Amino acid sequence: MATYDIPREISPLEKLITDFSLSCGYDPMTVFTDFLTYVIHGFSPGAPPLKNWKYKRRQNMAFMEMTAKWVRLMQSRLKDDESWYDPFGDLYMALSSRTGQRMQGQFFTPPPICELMAACGGNGEKVRGKRMNDPTCGSGRLLLAFHVQNLGNYLIGEDLNHTCCLMTVCNMLIHGCVGEVIHHDSLNPDHFLSGWYVNISLARTGIPSIRRMSEADYRTSRHLPVSGVLERKKILDDNRRRRPAASPLNLLQPNINP
C-alpha cells in the first residue's frame, strides 16, 4: 500500500511522534491522538485531570516538545490574517498510511480546493456574524479557509471520527476561530458523543481556550429535549450515593472470579 509523502516542513514533528512511539511501544496514530488531547487539555482552564493518561512524568516531556514544535511551525506559516495552515491533516494521512490502516479511507481536501469552495460559497462580499457549519469537517480545513476569508463568524465542525474532531479543535484554537466541534454522526443529530467550545471568550479576554461541551449544552442549543439526559444523570448520582464505601479489608482481598 502506497504511503502519503508528508511536506518537508512537517517532517520534524512527525519524527518526534514516530520516535517517541517506537521508544514506548505505542502505535504512532495513538501517540498522535494523545498529543492532540494533550494540547486541548493544556488550553482547558479548570478541566479535571485526564482520565486513563498512560504516560509517566518524564514521557510528558516529549509531548511538551511536540507542542513547542507545532507552535513554532505555525508561527512560521501564519504570516497574516489571510493565511491558514493545517499540518495535522498531513500528519494524519502520513501516519495512517504508514501503519497500513488508511483510517477508514479518509483523505482530506487539498488546501487550494478548500479555498475555492469557501470562495464559491459567497457572493464576493465579506460575511460576518453568521454560523458556518461543516458536517464532515475532517481536520477542519474548509472551516479554516472560510475563516480567513470571512473573519468574525461562528464556526461549527462535526465528524464521526474522534481524532478528526481533535484536529479541528486544535486547528480552530491556533487560528483564532470561535465556535464548537461536535463528535457525532451528523446524520443522526440526536446521538451526541462529545463536544468542545473553542475560543468562546477570545474577544473578551484575548486568551485562546477550550471548554468541554456537555450533552445538556448540546441538546439545549439545538432545541432537543434534555429531560432524558437529566434523568440519566440523576440515576447515576443516586447510584453513587447508594454504593457502599470500600472497606480497607475488602481492598486487600484478591479479585478472583469463581
KETORMAR-217226 format. One line per field, with one value per residue (C-alpha): residue in three letters; x negated, y negated, z; residue number from 1. Coordinates in Angstrom, 1 decimal. Last residue first. Layout:
BEGIN
rovo: c(ALA, ...)
u: c(X, ...)
v: c(Y, ...)
w: c(Z, ...)
sevex: c(NUM, ...)
END
This chain:
BEGIN
rovo: c(PRO, ASN, ILE, ASN, PRO, GLN, LEU, LEU, ASN, LEU, PRO, SER, ALA, ALA, PRO, ARG, ARG, ARG, ARG, ASN, ASP, ASP, LEU, ILE, LYS, LYS, ARG, GLU, LEU, VAL, GLY, SER, VAL, PRO, LEU, HIS, ARG, SER, THR, ARG, TYR, ASP, ALA, GLU, SER, MET, ARG, ARG, ILE, SER, PRO, ILE, GLY, THR, ARG, ALA, LEU, SER, ILE, ASN, VAL, TYR, TRP, GLY, SER, LEU, PHE, HIS, ASP, PRO, ASN, LEU, SER, ASP, HIS, HIS, ILE, VAL, GLU, GLY, VAL, CYS, GLY, HIS, ILE, LEU, MET, ASN, CYS, VAL, THR, MET, LEU, CYS, CYS, THR, HIS, ASN, LEU, ASP, GLU, GLY, ILE, LEU, TYR, ASN, GLY, LEU, ASN, GLN, VAL, HIS, PHE, ALA, LEU, LEU, LEU, ARG, GLY, SER, GLY, CYS, THR, PRO, ASP, ASN, MET, ARG, LYS, GLY, ARG, VAL, LYS, GLU, GLY, ASN, GLY, GLY, CYS, ALA, ALA, MET, LEU, GLU, CYS, ILE, PRO, PRO, PRO, THR, PHE, PHE, GLN, GLY, GLN, MET, ARG, GLN, GLY, THR, ARG, SER, SER, LEU, ALA, MET, TYR, LEU, ASP, GLY, PHE, PRO, ASP, TYR, TRP, SER, GLU, ASP, ASP, LYS, LEU, ARG, SER, GLN, MET, LEU, ARG, VAL, TRP, LYS, ALA, THR, MET, GLU, MET, PHE, ALA, MET, ASN, GLN, ARG, ARG, LYS, TYR, LYS, TRP, ASN, LYS, LEU, PRO, PRO, ALA, GLY, PRO, SER, PHE, GLY, HIS, ILE, VAL, TYR, THR, LEU, PHE, ASP, THR, PHE, VAL, THR, MET, PRO, ASP, TYR, GLY, CYS, SER, LEU, SER, PHE, ASP, THR, ILE, LEU, LYS, GLU, LEU, PRO, SER, ILE, GLU, ARG, PRO, ILE, ASP, TYR, THR, ALA, MET)
u: c(15.2, 13.6, 10.7, 10.0, 7.7, 8.8, 6.8, 9.3, 12.0, 10.2, 9.8, 13.6, 14.9, 17.8, 21.2, 22.7, 26.0, 24.6, 23.0, 26.3, 28.3, 25.8, 26.1, 29.9, 30.0, 27.6, 29.8, 32.9, 31.1, 30.2, 33.7, 35.2, 32.9, 35.2, 33.6, 33.7, 30.2, 28.5, 30.3, 29.2, 25.5, 25.4, 27.2, 24.8, 21.9, 19.5, 15.9, 14.2, 11.2, 9.2, 7.3, 6.7, 7.7, 10.0, 13.3, 12.9, 11.4, 14.2, 15.7, 12.2, 13.4, 16.4, 15.9, 18.0, 18.7, 20.8, 24.2, 26.9, 29.9, 28.0, 28.2, 26.9, 24.2, 22.8, 21.2, 18.2, 19.2, 16.7, 17.7, 17.1, 14.6, 11.6, 8.3, 6.1, 4.5, 7.7, 9.5, 6.7, 6.6, 10.4, 10.3, 7.6, 9.5, 12.6, 10.7, 9.3, 12.9, 14.1, 17.9, 17.4, 18.9, 17.4, 19.3, 17.8, 19.2, 18.2, 15.9, 13.4, 14.6, 11.8, 9.6, 12.5, 13.8, 10.4, 10.1, 13.6, 12.8, 9.6, 11.2, 9.2, 12.1, 15.1, 17.9, 20.9, 19.1, 21.2, 20.8, 22.9, 23.1, 21.9, 19.8, 19.7, 17.4, 18.8, 17.9, 21.2, 20.4, 19.9, 17.7, 14.9, 15.0, 15.0, 12.0, 10.1, 10.8, 9.7, 6.4, 5.9, 6.2, 9.4, 8.5, 8.1, 10.0, 10.2, 11.3, 8.0, 5.8, 4.8, 1.4, -0.5, -2.4, 0.9, 2.3, -0.9, -1.0, 2.7, 2.9, -0.3, 1.0, 4.3, 2.5, 0.2, 3.2, 2.2, 4.0, 3.2, 5.5, 4.9, 1.2, -2.1, -0.8, -3.4, -6.5, -4.4, -2.5, -5.8, -6.9, -3.7, -3.9, -7.5, -6.6, -3.7, -5.8, -8.4, -5.8, -4.5, -8.0, -8.3, -5.2, -7.4, -9.3, -6.1, -4.8, -2.3, 0.9, 3.5, 6.5, 8.5, 7.1, 7.0, 10.1, 10.5, 10.2, 8.6, 8.8, 5.8, 3.5, 6.2, 6.6, 2.8, 2.6, 5.6, 3.9, 0.7, 2.8, 4.2, 0.7, -0.5, 2.3, 1.6, -2.1, -1.2, -2.7, -5.8, -7.4, -10.5, -8.9, -6.1, -8.5, -10.5, -7.3, -5.9, -9.2, -9.8, -6.4, -7.2, -10.5, -8.8, -6.2, -8.4, -9.2, -5.6, -4.4, -4.5, -1.5, -2.3, -1.4, 0.0)
v: c(18.2, 14.9, 13.8, 10.1, 10.7, 9.3, 6.4, 3.7, 5.6, 5.1, 1.4, 1.3, -0.5, -2.8, -1.3, -2.5, -4.2, -7.7, -6.7, -5.0, -8.1, -10.3, -7.9, -7.9, -11.7, -12.0, -9.6, -11.7, -14.9, -13.5, -12.2, -15.6, -17.4, -17.6, -18.9, -22.6, -22.5, -24.7, -22.8, -19.4, -20.3, -22.0, -19.0, -16.7, -18.6, -20.7, -20.7, -24.1, -25.3, -28.5, -31.1, -34.3, -37.7, -38.1, -39.5, -38.5, -35.1, -34.1, -31.4, -30.4, -26.8, -25.0, -21.2, -18.2, -14.6, -11.6, -13.0, -10.9, -13.1, -14.7, -11.4, -12.4, -14.5, -11.3, -12.5, -14.4, -18.1, -21.0, -24.5, -28.1, -30.9, -30.7, -32.2, -30.2, -28.3, -27.2, -26.3, -24.0, -22.4, -21.8, -20.5, -18.0, -16.7, -16.3, -14.3, -12.1, -11.3, -10.3, -10.9, -14.5, -17.9, -21.4, -24.6, -28.0, -31.3, -34.2, -37.3, -36.9, -35.9, -34.9, -33.7, -31.8, -30.2, -28.5, -27.4, -25.9, -24.0, -22.7, -21.4, -18.2, -16.1, -18.5, -16.2, -18.4, -21.6, -24.5, -28.3, -30.4, -34.1, -37.3, -38.5, -37.6, -39.5, -40.2, -38.2, -36.4, -33.6, -29.8, -29.8, -31.5, -28.8, -26.1, -27.6, -28.0, -24.3, -23.3, -25.1, -23.4, -19.8, -18.0, -15.4, -11.7, -9.3, -5.6, -4.3, -5.2, -4.1, -1.3, -0.3, -1.8, -4.0, -5.2, -6.3, -8.2, -10.1, -10.9, -12.1, -14.1, -15.8, -16.7, -17.9, -20.3, -22.6, -26.1, -29.4, -32.8, -35.8, -37.2, -37.4, -35.4, -32.1, -29.6, -30.3, -30.8, -27.6, -25.6, -27.2, -26.2, -22.6, -22.2, -23.6, -21.1, -18.2, -19.2, -19.3, -16.0, -14.5, -16.0, -14.0, -10.9, -12.0, -12.3, -8.9, -8.3, -6.3, -9.0, -7.0, -10.1, -13.5, -15.7, -17.9, -21.0, -24.4, -26.1, -24.0, -25.1, -22.4, -19.8, -20.5, -20.2, -16.9, -15.5, -16.4, -14.6, -11.6, -11.3, -11.5, -8.9, -6.5, -7.1, -6.3, -2.9, -2.5, -0.7, -3.5, -4.2, -3.4, -5.8, -8.5, -8.2, -8.3, -11.4, -13.4, -12.4, -13.7, -17.0, -17.2, -16.1, -18.9, -21.3, -18.7, -18.0, -14.4, -11.8, -9.5, -5.8, -3.4, 0.0)
w: c(40.7, 39.6, 41.8, 42.8, 45.6, 49.0, 50.4, 49.2, 51.1, 54.4, 53.8, 53.3, 50.2, 50.9, 50.0, 46.7, 47.4, 46.8, 43.5, 42.4, 43.1, 41.1, 38.2, 38.3, 38.5, 35.5, 33.5, 34.3, 33.3, 30.0, 29.3, 30.2, 27.7, 24.8, 21.6, 20.8, 19.2, 21.8, 24.6, 23.2, 23.1, 26.5, 28.0, 26.4, 27.9, 25.9, 27.0, 27.2, 25.1, 25.4, 23.5, 25.5, 24.2, 27.1, 25.7, 22.0, 23.0, 25.4, 23.2, 21.9, 21.1, 22.7, 22.7, 22.0, 22.9, 21.8, 21.0, 19.2, 18.4, 15.5, 13.5, 10.0, 11.8, 13.3, 16.5, 17.9, 17.8, 17.4, 18.5, 17.6, 17.5, 15.2, 16.4, 14.1, 17.0, 18.5, 15.3, 14.3, 17.8, 17.8, 14.2, 14.9, 18.0, 15.9, 13.3, 16.1, 17.2, 13.8, 13.5, 12.5, 13.1, 12.9, 13.8, 13.1, 14.5, 12.3, 12.7, 9.9, 6.4, 4.0, 6.8, 8.4, 5.3, 4.6, 8.2, 8.2, 5.0, 6.5, 9.8, 10.1, 8.9, 9.0, 7.9, 8.9, 8.1, 9.5, 9.2, 11.6, 10.7, 12.4, 9.5, 5.7, 3.4, 0.0, -3.2, -3.4, -1.1, -1.1, -4.2, -2.2, 0.5, -2.1, -3.9, -0.6, 0.2, -3.3, -2.8, 0.6, -0.7, 0.6, 3.2, 2.6, 4.8, 3.8, 7.2, 8.8, 5.9, 8.2, 6.8, 9.7, 7.2, 5.6, 9.0, 9.9, 6.6, 6.3, 10.0, 9.7, 6.6, 8.2, 11.3, 9.5, 8.6, 7.6, 7.3, 5.8, 5.5, 9.0, 8.4, 8.2, 9.6, 8.3, 10.6, 13.7, 12.9, 12.8, 16.1, 17.7, 16.5, 17.6, 21.1, 21.3, 20.3, 22.9, 25.6, 24.5, 24.8, 28.3, 29.2, 29.0, 32.0, 34.0, 33.0, 30.2, 30.3, 30.8, 31.8, 32.9, 32.2, 35.3, 35.8, 33.5, 35.2, 32.2, 29.0, 26.9, 28.2, 27.9, 24.2, 23.6, 25.5, 23.6, 20.3, 21.5, 22.6, 19.1, 17.6, 20.2, 19.2, 15.5, 16.1, 17.6, 21.0, 22.2, 24.3, 22.3, 19.0, 19.6, 20.7, 17.5, 15.4, 17.2, 17.2, 13.6, 12.5, 14.1, 12.3, 9.0, 9.0, 7.0, 4.4, 3.4, 4.2, 1.5, 1.9, 1.7, -1.0, 0.0)
sevex: c(258, 257, 256, 255, 254, 253, 252, 251, 250, 249, 248, 247, 246, 245, 244, 243, 242, 241, 240, 239, 238, 237, 236, 235, 234, 233, 232, 231, 230, 229, 228, 227, 226, 225, 224, 223, 222, 221, 220, 219, 218, 217, 216, 215, 214, 213, 212, 211, 210, 209, 208, 207, 206, 205, 204, 203, 202, 201, 200, 199, 198, 197, 196, 195, 194, 193, 192, 191, 190, 189, 188, 187, 186, 185, 184, 183, 182, 181, 180, 179, 178, 177, 176, 175, 174, 173, 172, 171, 170, 169, 168, 167, 166, 165, 164, 163, 162, 161, 160, 159, 158, 157, 156, 155, 154, 153, 152, 151, 150, 149, 148, 147, 146, 145, 144, 143, 142, 141, 140, 139, 138, 137, 136, 135, 134, 133, 132, 131, 130, 129, 128, 127, 126, 125, 124, 123, 122, 121, 120, 119, 118, 117, 116, 115, 114, 113, 112, 111, 110, 109, 108, 107, 106, 105, 104, 103, 102, 101, 100, 99, 98, 97, 96, 95, 94, 93, 92, 91, 90, 89, 88, 87, 86, 85, 84, 83, 82, 81, 80, 79, 78, 77, 76, 75, 74, 73, 72, 71, 70, 69, 68, 67, 66, 65, 64, 63, 62, 61, 60, 59, 58, 57, 56, 55, 54, 53, 52, 51, 50, 49, 48, 47, 46, 45, 44, 43, 42, 41, 40, 39, 38, 37, 36, 35, 34, 33, 32, 31, 30, 29, 28, 27, 26, 25, 24, 23, 22, 21, 20, 19, 18, 17, 16, 15, 14, 13, 12, 11, 10, 9, 8, 7, 6, 5, 4, 3, 2, 1)
END
